Amino acid sequence: MYIDKLDGKISEEFYEEKARQWQEEQTNILATIQRHQDANSNYFAQGIHILELAQKAYSLYIKQKPAEKRRLLNFVLSNCTLNDGTLCPTYKKPFDLIAKGLTRSNWLPGQDSNLQPSGYKCP
């Protein structure tokens, strides 16, 4: 487009307007890229915190007072049912994925690494 301006094929005003529009578009694209990069970093940091919480949940639960235990359970669980005396939890996201990963049927071979609790299974 600059060559067209030099050759007189487009006016100076047209060139200036298009150059301003392209500069504005470039600025908006760079800002969008930066927002995506920031969101990506926050996403990973939040994921790490969730995994750390999942890893420490049991020890935290045992040490806490009843009000804090309830707060922790409300953070992790959305609903629980009692079926034939067995408590069946319904996990909030992303804890449902963590719990599902822990109860998958593709266990490693060998009895020592694959002992599963027997008894009632939640529906």
N, C-alpha and C positions, 0 to 999 in steps of 0.2 A: 504494500500500500504506500510505503514511503517513496518508492520509485515512481508510482503513479502520480504522487503529489509533485515530485521533482519534474516529471514529464508534462505536468499540467493537465493530466487526465481527470484529476479530482481537485476540488477547491481546498484551500487552506482551512476553511471553516469545517468542511466535511472531515478532513484528516484529523483536526484537533478534537472534534466531537467523538470520532471513533477511537482515537487514542485514549481519551478520557474514559470512555465506556470500557475499553479493554483493561485499563489500569484498575478501574473500580471492580471489574469482574475478577481480576487476578487477586486483588486484596481480599475479596469475599471468599474466593477459593482457598487462599492461604489461611484465612481465619477458620474456615470449616475444617481444613486439615488439622489445624492446631487443636480444635475442639475434639476431634476424633482421637488424636494422640493422647490428650488429657483424659478423655473418657476411658480409653484403653488402659492407661496406667491405673486409674481408679478401679476399674473392673478387676484387674489382677490383684491389686492390694486388698480389695474387699474379699475376693476369693480366698486369698491366703488367710485373712482373719477368720473367715467362716470355717476353713479346714482346721485352723488352730483351735477354734472353739469346739468343733466336733471332737477333736482329739482330747481335749481337756474336760469335756462336758461331764463325764462321770465323776471325776475328782472334784470338780467345782460343785456339783450337785450335793455330794456327800458332805462337804464342808460348810454349806450355806444354811442359813436360817430358813424356816418355812416360807416366809414372804419372798425371799430371793430364789428359793427353789421353784416357787410358782412362776416367778418372772422368767426364769430360765426355760421352764417347760412351755410357757406361753410363747416364747420366742421360737422354739423348735417345733412344737406340735400345734396342729390346728384342731384336732378332734381325737378323742379316744373312745373306744367302745369296750365293753366288757362282755365277752362271749364265754359262757360256761366257766366262769371264774378266771379267765385269762384276759389280761389287758392287751388290747390291740391298738397301737398308736397309729395316727395319721399325721405324717410329717409335713411341715411347710417346706416350700421350695427354698433353698436347694438341698435341704436336709433329706428330702425324699429320695433324691438321687444318691446321696451318700448311704442311706439305709438300704436302698435297693441294691447298691453295689456290694454291700456287706452280706446280703442274703441271696446272691446269685447262685445258680446251681452248677456253675462251671468251676468247681473246686479243684485244687491241685491234687494230683494223684498221691496216694499214700495215706494210710489211716492217721498217722501222727499229725499231719498238717490239715486234716479235713474233718475233724470231729464236729458234728453239728448237734445242737441240742435236739433231743427227741421230745415227742409229745404233741400237744395241740399246736396247730399252725393257724395264724390269723388268715381270714379270707381275703 
